[in-house]
Amino acid sequence: MADKSNREVKISVSHLKKNFDDLEVLKDISADIHEGEVVVVIGPSGSGKSTFLRCMNKLEKISGGKVLVDGLDITAKSTDINAVRENIGMVFQHFNLFPHMTVLQNLMLAPVELKKAGKADAYETAKKMLDKVGMLEKAGAYPSQLSGGQKQRVAIARALCMHPNIMLFDEPTS
């Protein structure tokens, strides 16, 4: 295994706990994820893998412990979680593409609305990312016209359009 001592810690999870009412899903999880590191979380269905990922960008309310992303404590009330999320790409299990928008429109939406990118720049970035995942020819298609694997590649391209520092994949091989 490569020496991690010279690489920055991107995500630090300390004693993470997540409860849904009386059900404790995540029990005292601690881990450091370093820059350039690829981490895979494997477990049976219902074991908390998706919940763990969703806690790393505070899409789930954390019951206990701390999560630091690039040194910022996302569990602190003073942290602007939306600013943190601008640097975290997330590919969801069900892709969450807008069905009424073309592939290209899906990719351009967040950069234009959230990062205030110009439409021309967002268009060029979207085309580049679609090409990167082998989906450029589907730019004008709607999600209903795509296979599951194609939707997944579009969701990956959409996340990459935000130029994230961190990528989270929920069920990346589904």
Order of alpha helices (4+ residues) and beta strands (2+ residues): beta-beta-alpha-beta-beta-alpha-beta-alpha-alpha-alpha-beta
